[in-house]
Amino acid sequence: MKKIALITDGWGRYVTYTWIQGYRNYMAAHQSDMDLYIFQSFGNFSMDEKHNAGEYNIVRLPDFSEFDGILLDLATVSQPDLIAEIIERAKLSSIPAISLLEQIPGLYHSGIDNYEAISRIVEHLITEHGCRTLNFIGGPEFNRENQLRFKAYRDALLRHGIPFEEQRVIHHNYEIETGIQAFSTFKEKNLLPDAFVCVNDNTAVGVCLAAKEAGYSIPGDFLVTGFDNEDKASYYEPRITTVGFSKADIMENALLMLEKIWNGNAEETYIYAPFTYVFQESCGCVSQNPPDRGEYVIKRIVAEARQSDMQNWMMDLNRVLLDCAGYTELAGRMQNWLTKHGCGNIYLFMNPDIFMSENMDALPELPEDTYQTEGYPEEMALVYPPLNGTNRLHLNLKEILSLPQTEATRGQNIYQFCPLHFREREIGFLIITNCDYLLEHQFLFETLNALQTSMEALYARLTLRKMNKQLSQLYIHDSLTGLYNRMAYEKLAMPLFHQCMQEKRPVGIMFVDADHLKYINDTFGHDMGNLAISSIASVLRQHCPAESVSIRYGGDEFVCVIPDYDKQKIQELAHTLLNSLEVFSANSRVGFPIEASIGWVIADDPGLTLNDYINLADEKMYSVKKSRKAERKDF
């Protein structure tokens, strides 16, 4: 089975579904075994550069050497440095790489002849309509398609003896707003031309809108041409002269070229799909066989109804996802929702550090590089679905690529890799298999947005819960010793005591007091006194049962409430504590002994309170301390 990687960026919030159409068409017409792995970003629509960086990070996921072919759709990627990085990685992989739409030096190319297409448009304006001043409105200057179309415009002017004027050229992006702003700029500079040559239909529509707003008519005052033959060109008023071609044809040609390369019979490094000229009213021509605007209205009504359905579905999806208690549950609900909408399996991978922290009670100290902004960890945690027959949780890229190949349809599967991130910080990615419905009807962005919003909300809830737990622990813990403090007396010790009394279970109450602490403080300083106190606490933590509650009751006094302890067990514990302190003191080499006196009682009478028993244990401790002091020689 051949694996083809497609790197593509959305047009705003929309995927280029015609790439999928081309793939499906090719697979239906040829006996080929090729799966398409799409690494999809939506990185050019937002003004938030950090968000866009998080989106574009998905293109760093694939190791191209793991694939048999590479397809690059970089026309809408808004970061030149990233484009150069992707191209360099493709070249270094030694895997056949084909650029879609744009010609890139050193790579194979499947597209159209942009130079020839614009040349004919400009020739038409000059020779058929007598235009002598022509303004060019382009896209990003670094974009190769834009560069070729601009070069064709400039060369055509020079062929007809028309001086090229730099001031009649504006480059920005491919959106309608570019056309609107460019028209206003030219108008302010008194540079309105005979014709506007626009890099695409969007910018052409922008010019028409701005011109109408300013009181001009098209084609009465000047002519306008576009490119791409989108619906807006033929259904706008006036209909816009444009150039038509099929991206599906370009994809089919790319797959055909890959097969020729694999078979060793690729004769050319490029292949062009046909294009057509659509001359219409915006350049003063009469449209030939124009599409019915009534059909367009019907299509728009259907699209609006589908958009309404999508909004309802998104509301339902948000409701389903937002109350999830964990990432695995969230992914399972997403799978159920996508299954209802014609999608195959999903695979959710997360940064292991972030996913594993879900099951930690405390808020871990995550290293600074846990949230990566460029690339992903070498191994990712598989959150969903669980792997059958193995406990392996972390997978590398090669293992990740092999997972989805269990799909039923042989040789025509599409795996959509989508980034998941909190602004620029990656948290993982989602793989959706064969999700044509979401792609064709442009539901993918909204679906991913719902998932990402829910994951961020869940992350915030989990973090808040851990922070609250940590704050609660700080509230009832003593900072010096790590034992519980007096706040824990009512919250933990008393409930434990009352439960044991109700269940008629014995409770050992132990009172521990540090010996000769005043002497240590006066002679060696309070730091050494604190050392003695914390050392006794350390021994208590080490030997008292996990179910007990050990409290720093006063400055150098400790109380331990130990359920299910009878006289024999508490005697043994007291003996163990004293022996452990003796060993500890002998090894500490601090110049003074670390010792304590212990008194204890067994609470078995529900008529007495916990405070009563603590007082009894305190009295016994005092008796022990007094007798030991009498026996101890002076220092």
N, C-alpha and C positions, 0 to 999 in steps of 0.2 A: 504494500500500500504506500503510495507516494504521499508526502506531507508538504503542502504548500502554505507558506506564511504570507499573509496579506497585512501590510501596515497601512492603516487608513485613518483619516481624521474626518469627523463629521462636518457637514456644511452647516455651521451653527449648531442647532440641536438635532439635525437630521442626518441619518446615515445615507450613504450612497447605495441605495438598494439595487441599482442597475448592475453593480458588480456581482451581486448574488444572482440576479437574473441571468447574466452572462455565464456564470459558472453552471447554473442549472441547465441552461440551454446546451452548453458544450457537453455536459455529462449525459444529457438525453440523446445527443447525436453521435457520441463516440463510445467505444468500448474501453473506458479508462478507469483506473482505480486511483483516484486522487481525492484526498480530504483537504478541505480548506480551513485553515486556522487564521481567524481574523483577529488582529490586535487593534481594537477600536478605541479611539479617544474622541472626546468632544472638547478640544482644547483651544478653540479660537473664538468662541462666542462671548466669553465673559470678560468683564473689565478687571476681574480679580486675577492678577498674574499668578498668585500662589495657587489658586484653584486650578488654573490652566496647567501649571507645572505638575500638579498632582495627576491631572488627566493624562498628560503626555508621558508620564513615567511608564505607562504600560508598554510603550514601544521599546523600552529597555529590557523587558522581560525575556523575549525570545533569544536563544542562542541560535543564530542562523545556521550553524553547522549541523544542527539537529534536523534540518529540513532538506527536502530535495529541490525546492524551488522557492524563490522570493519574489513577491509582487509589492511594489512600492507606489502608493497613492499619496504623494506629498504636496499636492497642489494647494491645499488649504492649511497646511501646517504653518503657524504664524511665527515660528522661531528659527531663523536661519542657522544658528549654531546647532540646533537639534537636527535639522535636515542634513547638515554636513556630517554629523555624528552617525546618523542612520545609514547614509550612503557609504561612509567609510567602513562601518561594520559589515555591510553587505558585501563590499568588495573584498575585505579581508577573509570572509568566510569561504571563498572559492566555490560558492554555490551559485548556480545560474540565477541572476537577478534581473528582473524586468521592471522598468519604470512605466507606470500607467500615466497617460496624458502628457507628462513632461518628458522632454529629452534631457537625459543626464549623461554627461561624458563618462565613458567607461562602463556603462550599463546597456543592456538591451532595452528596446523601447517599443511600446505598443500605444499608439495614439492616433492623432490625425495630423495632417500637414498644416499646422497653424500659420506658417508663413504664407503658404499659397492661399489659404482661405481669406486672410485679411487683405492680401495683395489684390485679389479679385474685387473685394468689397470697395477698396479705395479707388481702384481703376474704374469701377462702375460709377462712383460718385463724381469722379473727374470727367470721364468721357461721356457718360449718359446724361448727367445733370449739370455739367459745367461748373462744378465747385472749384474754387481757387483758394479758399481759406478753410482748412480742416483742423479741428482740434481733436486731440487724442486724450481719452480718459482711461487710465489703466489701473491694474491691480497692484499688488506688492512688487516693488522693483526687483527684489531678489528672485521672484518666481519666474521659472524658465518659460512657461507658456506666455506669460505677460511680456517677457523680453522678446520672444519671437514675433508676437503680434505687433508690438511697438516697432520692431525693426522693419517689418513688412510695410507698415504705415509710412515710416520715414523714407524707405527706399522708393516706394511708389511716388511720393511727392517729388523726389529728386529726378526720377525718370521722366516726369512731366514738366520739369523745369520750375517747380514750385519750391521756393526757399523753405527750408526747415527752420521753424521758430521754436526755440526751447520753451518760451513763455506760453505756447499753446498746448503744452503737455502737462498733465497732472497724474501722478501715480498715488494710489492709496490702497484700497482693498476692493473686494468684489461685491460689496453690498450696495443697496439702493441709495443709502445715505451718501456714498461717494459721489454718485451722479448729481445729487441735489447740491452738495457743497461745491462740487466743481463748477456747476452752472453759475452759482452765485459768485464764485471767485472770478470767473471769466467776465461776467457781467460788470462786476465792480471795476475791473481793469479795462473795460471797453474792448474786450477781445471776443465778442460773440462772432461765430464763424458762419460760413455757408453750411457746414455740416459738422456734426459730432460723431467721431468714430469711437465707439465704446467697447471696452474689452469684453463685456458680457451683457446679457439682457437686463440684469439687475441695475447696472449703472445707466443703461439706456432708459429704463423706466424712471430712474431718479431724475435724469435730465428732462424728460417729458413732464414729470410732475412739477419740477421747479419752473420750467418754462411757462406752463399753463398758469401757475400761481402768479408769475410776473406779468401775465397778460400777453404772452406770445402764442403763436400757433405753429403747429408742426403738421405738415411740411411747409406751411406758408412762409414762415420766417427763416427757418433753417431745417436741414435734414438730420436724421438721427439713425444710426445703425447699432445693432447689438451683436451677440454671439451666444450660441448654445441652443437656440430654438426651444426655450422653455415655454410652458403654457402662457406665461405672462406676455410673451412676445406676440403671439397670435390673437390673444383675447383682449389685449389692451386697446385703447382708442386714442390715437390711430394704431393699427397693427404695425409692429416694429420689424424692419428688415433685419435679418439675422442669418446665422449659419447653423445648419442642423447636422447632428451626427448622433450615433448610438454608443453610449458607454458600454452597453451589453456587448456590442460588436468588438469593442476594444478589449474587454475581458476575454471573450472567446479567442481573439487573435493571440492574446498573451498565453493562454493555455496551450494553443496550437504550437506556438513558438517554443514553449517549454518542452513539449513532447519531441519536437524536432531537435532541440539541443540534447536531450537525453539520448536520442537515437543517433546523434552525430551527423545529422543532415540539415542543420540550420545554415542556410545560404546567406541570409542577411542579418544585420544586427538590429533592424527595426522593421516594423510592419504597420502600415497605415490603414485605418478603417476609412471607408468612403464618407464624404460629407456633401451636403447639398446647400445651395444658396436659396434663401427664401426672401425674395424681394417683395416688399409690401409698402403700405401707404406712408410710413415714416420717412422714406427716402423719395417720395413722389411717384412710386410705382403702383400699379394695380395688382392686388393680391390674386394669385392664381390658385383656384380651388381652396379658398380660405376655410378653416374649420368652422363648424356651426357653433355660434355663441350659445345657442340654446342647450347644446350638449354640455358645454362648459358649465352652465348654470346648474344643470342636473348633477354633474360631477361635484360641484361645490356643495350642493345640498347634501349629497351622500357623504362627502368628506366632513361636513359640519356635524352630521348625525353621528358619524364614527368618532369625531373628536369629543362629542358629548358623552358617548359611551366610554371613551377612554378616561375622561375626567371622573365619571362615576366609578369606573374600575379602580382608578388610582385612589379615590377616597376609600373604597373598600379595602384595597391593599394596605393603605396606611393604617387603617383601623386594625387589620389583622396582624400587622407587624409591630406596631408600637407598644403592645402590652407583653411582648415576649420577655422571658426571664433570662435567656441565654442565647448565644450566637447559633448554636446548633438548632435550637427550636425555631429561631428566626429563619434560618435557611430552609428548614423543613416546611414551614408555612409558605415561603416563597416558591418552593418546588410545587406545592399543591396548587398555588395560584397560577403558575406558569403552565402547568399541565392542562388546566382548564382552557388555556388560550393557545393550545396547539404546539407547545414547546416540548422538547425532549428533556433529558436529565440536566440538572445543574450540578456544578462542583464549586464549593466555596473554599477558598484557601485564604489563610490569614497569617500575618506576621506571628511566628510562634510565641514570642515574648508577650505580645498583646493578648493572644487567645488564651494562653496558659494562665495569665493573671486573672482571668474570669473566675477561677476556682481558688484563688488565694483570699483569705480573710483580710489580711493586711494589705495595705497599698504598697507594692514593691518599689524599691528604688531602681527604676528602669535606667539603664545606661543611655547616654545622650544619643547614641546611634541606633537606638531601638526603632525610632520613627525615621525611616529612611526617606530622603527626598529625591534621591537618584538611585534607581534600581531597587531590587528586592533581596531579602536574605537568600543565601545559597539553598536553604531548605525552607519549605513552607508547611504550615500545619493544615492538614485536611480536616476542615470543620464539618463538611457535609459532601457526600453521604459517608457513613461509616464504611471502612474497608472490610470486606468479608474475609474471614479466615486469617486475619493478621491483626496484630496490635500496633503495627507501624503507623505512626501519626505524622512524622515529618518526611516529606518527599522532595527530591530534587527535580529540576526541570524535565529531565528525560523521563522520569517516572510519572510526572504530571501529564506529559504529552501522551503517554501510553494509556492513561486511565480512560478517557472518553471513547476509545476505540471499540468498546463493547456495544456501541449502538447497533441497532438491527439492520439499518440500511447499509449495504455494502458499497463503498466506493463513491459515495456522494453525500458526505456529511460535512456540515459546517459547524465549527466550534468558535463561538464568539467569546473572546477574552476581553473583559471589561474591568477597568481599574476601580478600586475602592480606596478612598483616601479622605482624610480630614484636612481640607485645603491642600497644602503641599506635601503633607506627611502620609506616606503609604501605610495602609493597614492590611492590604491584601488585594485579591482580585476574584472575579466571578467568571466561571465558564458556563455559557448557555449553549446547549446543542440544538441545532436545527430549529431556530426560532424565527423562521421566515415570516410568520404572521406579525410579530413585533416589529421586524425590520421593514416589511412592506408598508405597514400602516403607521410607521414612525412612532411606535410606543416605547422603543428601547430606552431613550433618554429619560423619560418620565418614570419608567419602571426602576431604572438604576438609581434615580434620584430618591425615589421612595425607600429603596433598600438602604441607601447610604445614610439618609436622614434617620431611619430607624436604628441603624447600627451606631450612629453617633449618639442618639438619645439613650440607647442601651449602655453604651460605654460610659456616658455621664452618670447614669443611675448606678452602675456598678462601682464607679469611682466614688460617688457620694456615699454609697453604703459602706464602703471600706473606710472612708474618711470618718464617717460617723462612728464606726466601730472602734477605730483608732482613738478618736477623741473620747469615747466612752471608756476605753481601756486606760487612757491617760488620767481620766477623772477618778478612777478607783484604784490606781496604782501609785505606789510610792516611788519617786524618781531616784532615790539613792539606792534602794535595795531591790527594786523590781517586784517586791511583794505587794499584796493589796494594802491599801491605806484604810483609815478609819471610815472613809465613805463606803467602803465595801462591807462594813459591818452590817448595816441595814439591808443593803442590796443583795448580798450573797450569804454571809454567815448566818444571819437570823432565819432567812427562808430555809436554808439547809438544816439548821437545828430543828425548826418547827416540823419540817417534813419527816425527819427521823423520829421525833417524839410521836407524831400521829401514827407512824407506821411501826412504832414500838421497836425501833432499832437503836442500839446503844451508840453514843457519840463520845469520842475522846476529846477532852478539852485540855489543851496544854498551854502553860504560861512559861515563856522563856525570857530571861533577863540577863543582859551582859554583865559580866563581873568586872569590878574595879575600873569602870569607865572613866570616873573622875580622875583617877590617878593617870590614866593614859592621856587624857586631854591636857591635864596640867603639866605633865612631864614631856610628852612628845608632840603635843599640839592637836587641834581638833581634826586635822586631816587624818591623823592616825586613829583618832577615835571613830571617825566615819569608816575607816578601813575595818576596824574591829566589828562595827555594826553590820557592814555589808558582807563581811566574811561569815558571820553567824547566819545572816539571811541566805547566803549561798548554800550553806549546809542544810538549812531547812528546805530550800527549793529542791535540793538533790535527793533528800530522803523522805520527805513527807509525800503521801500518796497523791496522785493526780486529782482525785476527787475531793481532796481536802481543801480548806480555805485557810491560807496562812497570811496573817495581817501584821503589819508593823503598827503595834497598838499605841506606842509612845515613842520617846526618843530612842531608848535602848531596850524596849519591851516588845515582845512578840506574842501573839495568840494564834494557836492553830486549832481549828475545828475539824475533827477527823471522823467521818461517819463509819459505822460498823466496826469500831475498835473497842475491844474489851480490855480488861486489866492486863492480861498477858501481852497482848499486842502493843499496848501503849508503853509498857515497861521496856519491851524490846526496842521500840523506836527511840525512847529516851536514852537508852544505853547506846544505841547506834549513833545518835546525834553527838553525845559526849565524846565517844571514841573518835568520831570523824573530826570533831573540833580539835582534839588533842593532836591528831596527825597533821591537821591543817596548820595548827599553831607551830608545831615543830618544824615544818617545812617553810614557814613564812619568813623567818629570820628578820623580824622587825624589832627585836629587842624587848619584847614584852609578850606574855602569854595571852592568847585569845581564848577566853573561857566564858561559860554561861551557866546559870543555875536554872533548873527545870522543875516545875511543879505541874501535876496533872490530876484530873478527876475523870470519872466515867459518868456521863449524864444519862440517867435512865428514869428519872422522875419528872413527868410532864408538869408537875406542880411547881417546879422551879424554872426560873427564866434562864436564858443564856447568860445574862449578866451575873446572875447568882452563881452559876458554875464558874465563870471567869474569876469572880472574887475568891471562890474556894480554891481554885488552882493557884491564884496569886498568893494566897496565904500559905499554901504548901511550898510554893517556890521560895517564899521569904524564909520559911523554916529551913529549907535546904541550904539557902545562901548563908544563913546565920551559922548553921553548923559547920559548913565548909570553911567559912571565914575563921572560925575558932580553931579549926585544924590546920589552916594554911599558915605557913611561916611568913613573916613579913618579907617584903622584897629587899 
